[in-house]
Amino acid sequence: MAVSNVSRQLKDIILQAENLKHSANFEVDAINFSKYNDELKAYLWKHYDDELIHDRVQKIPKITFKPMVHQLWFWLVLPLELVYLIKIYRAKQICIAEVEEAKNVYSSILFLLKNE
């Protein structure tokens, strides 16, 4: 892939990261983003020997969307629907933070590639 194609891919994943925050179908979009993230990381690692690029690629987090398991008292005190909503909300916030971190790293890689 030429630098222009990689730049396009980097711009695309940065845009997807921004759009994910407001996604109506967050779980599916987060899973798709995670796959894209893993593929792009692998490509960058394999095709660029620059230490700065490798350093940045290592900083890209693995994107996860896993609703958390709460302690027993949480389930006993709160209604099930509320527990479910809280689990989803917390998982979404963690995922958004990971995506934001990945977006920032991809932006720095894009900057490095433009200045080569």
C-alpha positions as CSV (number, residue, x, y, z in Angstrom):
1,M,0.0,0.0,0.0
2,A,1.4,3.4,-0.9
3,V,1.7,6.2,1.6
4,S,-1.3,7.9,0.1
5,N,-3.4,4.7,0.6
6,V,-2.2,4.4,4.2
7,S,-3.0,8.1,4.7
8,R,-6.5,7.5,3.4
9,Q,-6.9,4.5,5.8
10,L,-5.6,6.5,8.7
11,K,-8.0,9.4,7.9
12,D,-10.8,6.9,7.6
13,I,-10.2,5.2,11.0
14,I,-9.9,8.7,12.6
15,L,-13.3,9.6,11.1
16,Q,-14.8,6.3,12.2
17,A,-13.5,6.9,15.8
18,E,-15.3,10.3,15.8
19,N,-18.5,8.8,14.5
20,L,-18.4,5.9,16.9
21,K,-19.1,8.2,19.8
22,H,-22.5,9.1,18.4
23,S,-23.4,5.7,16.9
24,A,-27.0,4.5,17.1
25,N,-25.7,0.9,16.9
26,F,-22.7,1.2,19.2
27,E,-22.0,-2.4,19.9
28,V,-21.9,-3.5,16.2
29,D,-19.9,-0.4,15.2
30,A,-17.4,-0.9,18.1
31,I,-16.8,-4.5,17.0
32,N,-16.2,-3.4,13.4
33,F,-13.9,-0.6,14.6
34,S,-12.0,-3.1,16.7
35,K,-11.4,-5.4,13.7
36,Y,-10.4,-2.5,11.5
37,N,-8.1,-1.3,14.3
38,D,-6.4,-4.7,14.6
39,E,-5.9,-5.0,10.8
40,L,-4.5,-1.5,10.4
41,K,-2.1,-2.0,13.4
42,A,-0.8,-5.2,11.9
43,Y,-0.4,-3.6,8.5
44,L,1.5,-0.6,9.9
45,W,3.8,-2.9,12.0
46,K,4.6,-5.2,9.0
47,H,5.1,-2.5,6.3
48,Y,6.9,0.3,8.2
49,D,10.4,-0.2,9.7
50,D,10.6,3.2,11.3
51,E,11.1,3.1,15.0
52,L,8.8,6.1,15.6
53,I,6.0,4.3,13.7
54,H,6.6,1.1,15.6
55,D,6.6,3.0,18.9
56,R,3.2,4.6,18.1
57,V,1.7,1.3,16.8
58,Q,2.6,-0.3,20.2
59,K,0.6,2.4,21.9
60,I,-2.6,1.8,20.0
61,P,-4.9,0.0,22.5
62,K,-7.0,-3.1,21.8
63,I,-10.6,-1.9,21.5
64,T,-13.1,-3.8,23.7
65,F,-16.7,-3.6,24.4
66,K,-17.5,-5.8,27.4
67,P,-20.3,-5.0,29.8
68,M,-18.9,-5.3,33.3
69,V,-20.1,-7.8,35.9
70,H,-21.2,-6.2,39.1
71,Q,-21.1,-7.4,42.7
72,L,-24.1,-9.3,44.1
73,W,-25.5,-6.4,46.1
74,F,-25.7,-4.4,42.9
75,W,-28.1,-6.9,41.5
76,L,-30.2,-7.2,44.7
77,V,-30.7,-3.5,45.3
78,L,-31.3,-2.2,41.8
79,P,-33.9,-3.3,39.2
80,L,-32.6,-5.5,36.5
81,E,-33.2,-3.0,33.7
82,L,-31.2,-0.4,35.5
83,V,-28.3,-2.8,36.2
84,Y,-28.3,-3.6,32.5
85,L,-28.3,0.0,31.4
86,I,-25.5,0.8,33.9
87,K,-23.4,-2.1,32.6
88,I,-23.8,-1.0,29.0
89,Y,-23.1,2.7,29.8
90,R,-19.9,1.8,31.7
91,A,-18.7,-0.5,28.9
92,K,-19.5,2.2,26.3
93,Q,-17.5,4.8,28.2
94,I,-14.5,2.5,28.5
95,C,-14.7,1.7,24.8
96,I,-15.0,5.3,23.9
97,A,-11.9,6.1,25.9
98,E,-9.9,3.4,24.1
99,V,-11.1,4.6,20.7
100,E,-10.2,8.2,21.6
101,E,-6.7,7.0,22.6
102,A,-6.4,5.0,19.4
103,K,-7.6,8.0,17.3
104,N,-4.9,10.2,18.9
105,V,-2.2,7.7,18.1
106,Y,-3.4,7.3,14.5
107,S,-3.4,11.1,14.1
108,S,0.3,11.2,15.2
109,I,1.2,8.4,12.8
110,L,-0.6,10.3,10.0
111,F,1.5,13.3,10.9
112,L,4.7,11.3,10.9
113,L,3.9,9.8,7.5
114,K,3.1,13.2,6.0
115,N,6.4,14.5,7.1
116,E,8.5,11.7,5.6
